[in-house]
């Protein structure tokens, strides 16, 4: 999971992505597939 956090941090620093936009995309994906399981580490 740390890889995802590092990727998001880099994209934010380069101003290519905001946490708000990322959370919106995750919310949209969860709406499309509400029964999908959250990965467990």
MODELLER restraints for C-alpha pairs under 7 A, 6 or more apart:
rsr = mdl.restraints
at = mdl.atoms
rsr.add(forms.Gaussian(group=physical.xy_distance, feature=features.Distance(at['CA:11:A'], at['CA:17:A']), mean=5.41, stdev=0.5))
rsr.add(forms.Gaussian(group=physical.xy_distance, feature=features.Distance(at['CA:12:A'], at['CA:18:A']), mean=5.65, stdev=0.5))
